Amino acid sequence: MKRGVEPDSLATGAPKERFQLDVYRALAAMAVATFHAYQSNRGRHWPLEGTVWHELLMATDMFVAMFFVLSGLLLGLPVAKAALGDAPPRSGRVFLIKRVARLVPAYFLVVLVVWAVTNPELPGHWQDLVLHLTFTHVYSDEYIFWTDGPAWSLGDEMHFYLLLAVLGALAYRVCRRLSSRGAKLAVLFGGTGTLIAISVTYKLLAIYVWHMPKDSWATWFGPLAKLDLFAIGLVMAIVAATGVRLTTRWMRIASALTGAGVIVVAHATKPGGDQPDPFVHTIVAVGCALVIASTTLITVPAPRFLSWKPLVAIGLASYSLYLWHEPVLRVLLASGLLPGRGTPLAFGVTAVALLTVAIPLALLSYRVIEKTGMKIAAAFDHKGHARDYYPSSANRQPA
């Protein structure tokens, strides 16, 4: 576990706990990009169909579930600590400013560039553009995967950010009136449990009452369908905030092996054909949480592979890699430089070429766009107001 101090914590004297999770995000982003390279090489059959490699590649959707769990953990931890009285409350306004400043500029750039290229004649599919710019494409079966397919998950995430800003403020208010730590934990676990129950109930209704087909994309990829994954991350955040740790080597091994086993079982029991499988990701998210816990909720230094600099760098830029890799793949496919699709060799060449181009582009995007957004966010104080860098002489303190 790694600890660091951020500017806000200097004022309170409380160091902010940091988990080494960048490598997880790097592996997840590269796995998703590799799967899309594999998907682009599908003809009448998948290139590696009938082999264990095909099964492994088809299981890479687990990393999308991991992204939601990581998001819930990282964003929920300061909220849980503040609600328990172990850290100062964070303004929902500040939280949203930081999220928007870092994530939205790169997202808008990708959407606008790709839409402009694919719609050379106006008005084009203007509905697609409007839906993507308002993060509401996740409610459209037709447009949810248009322009930039992976962007559906950011549409869901933006809904979760708004929800967390509202529920975080509510949690502070309710828990402030409670004197017992147990009562505060009951509120936090009860709230996250309710979110999971809402999502699970929604999916049960979609299957057994509304009889929604598997290709009703907005039903199965919209915010309500993925809310339980984010909430599982929130549960993990609450557990982390309470100070629960895996104190022995065997506890860490058991957590990792159990999590891996849960993920394997989830995919092994996945229904085939046209039957929806909305709970596979829910189970996978539980497995991911257990695996992540084995390297974060610990009392010893994190495993060395989590601090390997090349993967840490990619992990920092994982959001940009996630956004940019599909447009890069489209350009590579249109260039005529890749071999004909449908063979294992074609898939391998496509995957290597994609990562070779997309990773440097993502690193550039992170440094130029995301880090600029973070600097813009730093221009606001802890209350979400613009910092006064030039205070009036009446407010200045004597030297």
VENGIZI-V287252 format. One record per backbone hydrogen bond with DSSP energy under -1.0 kcal/mol. CO is the residue of the C=O (numbers start at 1). NH is the residue of the N-H. E is the energy in kcal/mol with one decimal. If there is no record, write none. Layout:
CO,NH,E + CO,NH,E
//
This chain:
2,18,-1.5 + 6,10,-1.0 + 9,13,-1.9 + 16,4,-1.6 + 18,2,-1.1 + 19,21,-1.3 + 21,25,-1.8 + 22,26,-2.3 + 23,27,-2.8 + 24,28,-2.3 + 25,29,-2.6 + 26,30,-2.5 + 27,31,-2.3 + 28,32,-2.3 + 29,33,-2.1 + 30,34,-2.4 + 31,35,-2.3 + 32,36,-2.0 + 33,37,-1.8 + 34,38,-2.1 + 35,39,-3.2 + 36,40,-2.0 + 38,41,-1.0 + 39,42,-1.5 + 45,43,-1.9 + 46,49,-1.5 + 48,51,-1.7 + 51,55,-1.3 + 52,56,-2.2 + 53,57,-2.4 + 54,58,-2.4 + 57,60,-1.4 + 59,62,-2.0 + 60,63,-1.8 + 61,65,-1.1 + 62,66,-1.9 + 63,67,-1.9 + 64,68,-1.5 + 65,69,-2.1 + 66,70,-3.0 + 67,71,-2.2 + 68,72,-2.4 + 69,73,-2.5 + 70,74,-2.7 + 71,75,-2.4 + 72,76,-1.9 + 73,77,-1.6 + 76,80,-2.8 + 77,81,-2.5 + 78,82,-2.1 + 79,83,-2.4 + 80,84,-1.8 + 81,86,-2.8 + 82,85,-1.1 + 91,95,-2.4 + 92,96,-2.2 + 93,97,-2.3 + 94,98,-2.4 + 95,99,-2.0 + 96,100,-2.9 + 97,101,-2.7 + 98,102,-1.7 + 99,103,-2.5 + 100,104,-1.7 + 103,107,-1.7 + 104,108,-3.3 + 105,109,-2.3 + 106,110,-2.4 + 107,111,-2.6 + 108,112,-2.9 + 109,113,-2.6 + 110,114,-2.6 + 111,115,-2.6 + 112,116,-2.3 + 113,117,-2.1 + 114,118,-2.3 + 115,119,-1.2 + 124,126,-1.9 + 125,129,-1.4 + 126,130,-2.6 + 127,131,-2.6 + 128,132,-2.2 + 129,133,-2.6 + 130,134,-1.3 + 131,136,-2.4 + 131,137,-1.0 + 132,135,-1.1 + 136,139,-1.8 + 137,140,-1.7 + 140,144,-1.7 + 143,146,-1.3 + 146,148,-2.6 + 148,151,-1.9 + 149,152,-1.6 + 150,153,-1.5 + 151,155,-1.8 + 152,156,-1.8 + 153,157,-2.6 + 154,158,-2.6 + 155,159,-1.2 + 156,160,-1.9 + 157,161,-2.5 + 158,162,-1.8 + 159,163,-2.2 + 160,164,-2.8 + 161,165,-2.3 + 162,166,-1.9 + 163,167,-3.1 + 164,168,-2.7 + 165,169,-1.4 + 166,170,-1.9 + 167,171,-2.7 + 168,172,-2.3 + 169,173,-1.9 + 170,174,-2.5 + 171,175,-2.7 + 172,176,-1.9 + 174,177,-1.1 + 175,178,-1.3 + 180,184,-1.7 + 181,185,-2.5 + 182,186,-2.0 + 183,187,-1.8 + 184,188,-2.3 + 185,189,-3.1 + 186,190,-2.2 + 187,191,-2.4 + 188,192,-2.3 + 189,193,-2.5 + 190,194,-1.8 + 191,195,-1.7 + 192,196,-2.2 + 193,197,-2.4 + 194,198,-2.5 + 195,199,-2.1 + 196,200,-2.7 + 197,201,-2.7 + 198,202,-2.3 + 199,203,-2.0 + 200,204,-2.3 + 201,205,-2.5 + 202,206,-2.3 + 203,207,-1.8 + 204,208,-2.8 + 205,209,-1.9 + 205,210,-3.2 + 206,212,-3.2 + 213,216,-1.6 + 215,217,-1.7 + 216,220,-1.6 + 217,221,-2.1 + 222,226,-1.3 + 226,230,-1.5 + 227,231,-2.5 + 228,232,-1.8 + 229,233,-1.3 + 230,234,-1.6 + 231,235,-2.4 + 232,236,-2.0 + 233,237,-1.9 + 234,238,-2.2 + 235,239,-2.3 + 236,240,-2.4 + 237,241,-2.5 + 238,242,-1.6 + 239,244,-1.5 + 240,243,-1.2 + 245,247,-1.1 + 248,252,-1.8 + 249,253,-2.4 + 250,254,-2.5 + 251,255,-2.1 + 252,256,-2.3 + 253,257,-2.9 + 254,258,-2.5 + 255,259,-2.3 + 256,260,-2.4 + 257,261,-2.5 + 258,262,-2.5 + 259,263,-2.0 + 260,264,-2.3 + 261,265,-2.7 + 262,266,-2.4 + 263,267,-1.8 + 264,268,-2.5 + 265,269,-1.9 + 272,275,-1.2 + 277,280,-1.2 + 279,283,-2.1 + 280,284,-2.6 + 281,285,-2.5 + 282,286,-1.5 + 283,287,-2.0 + 284,288,-2.9 + 285,289,-2.4 + 286,290,-1.9 + 287,291,-2.2 + 288,292,-2.9 + 289,293,-2.3 + 290,294,-1.4 + 292,295,-1.4 + 293,297,-1.4 + 296,298,-2.1 + 297,246,-3.8 + 303,306,-1.5 + 304,307,-2.2 + 305,308,-1.1 + 308,312,-2.4 + 309,313,-2.7 + 310,314,-1.9 + 311,315,-2.8 + 312,316,-2.3 + 313,317,-1.3 + 315,318,-1.4 + 317,321,-2.5 + 318,322,-2.6 + 319,323,-1.9 + 320,324,-2.9 + 321,325,-1.8 + 324,328,-2.2 + 325,329,-2.4 + 326,330,-2.3 + 327,331,-2.0 + 328,332,-2.5 + 329,333,-2.5 + 330,334,-2.0 + 331,335,-1.2 + 343,347,-2.2 + 344,348,-2.4 + 345,349,-2.7 + 346,350,-2.4 + 347,351,-2.8 + 348,352,-2.4 + 349,353,-2.7 + 350,354,-2.7 + 351,355,-2.4 + 352,356,-2.3 + 353,357,-1.7 + 354,358,-3.3 + 355,359,-1.9 + 357,361,-1.6 + 358,362,-2.6 + 359,363,-2.5 + 360,364,-2.3 + 361,365,-2.7 + 362,366,-2.6 + 363,367,-2.1 + 364,368,-2.9 + 365,369,-2.5 + 365,370,-1.7 + 366,371,-2.6 + 369,373,-2.2 + 370,374,-2.1 + 371,375,-1.8 + 372,376,-2.0 + 373,377,-2.3 + 374,378,-1.7 + 376,379,-1.5 + 377,380,-1.7 + 379,387,-3.3 + 381,384,-2.0 + 385,381,-3.3 + 387,389,-1.1 + 392,395,-1.4
//
